[in-house]
Amino acid sequence: MKFEPAPDVQERVNKIIEVLELSHITAMNVVCMRSWKSKARAYARIWSLPRIWQRALGVEAHYVLEVLSERFDRQSMEDQDRTLIHEIMHIPKTFSGALVPHSCFGKRIDRRSVEKLYRVFVDRVSE
């Protein structure tokens, strides 16, 4: 598998964080990467830096948002935004290095919740 920084995705993620006013996310600590030749069926995934690694390395929480080029790049721009929003939703309000699962305490990360945030994003961008 090959990885490289994805500045185009980084710009879009930063915009999503700003427009949706996700103030709990430290945008500079979310790094976007593009990968090739992954066997995964996902379009994107998010990786965390657990607290024990943060303590051992003496760094703050960081997240890596990876887009899998063969699948992500074929999506429309709208669906790419939905995918990015989905991955960003896995970052908890505590920005602790943990990840929010798809279903937690009655809240869900699913098509419906992603679409709701996507609509807010589109409405705010078009204002």
Secondary structure by P-SEA (a helix, b strand, c coil): cbbbbcaaaaaaaaaaaaaacccccccccbbbbbbcccccccccccccccaaaaaaacccbbbbbcccccccccccaaaaaaaaaaaaaaccccccccccccccccccccaaaaaaaaaaaaaaaac
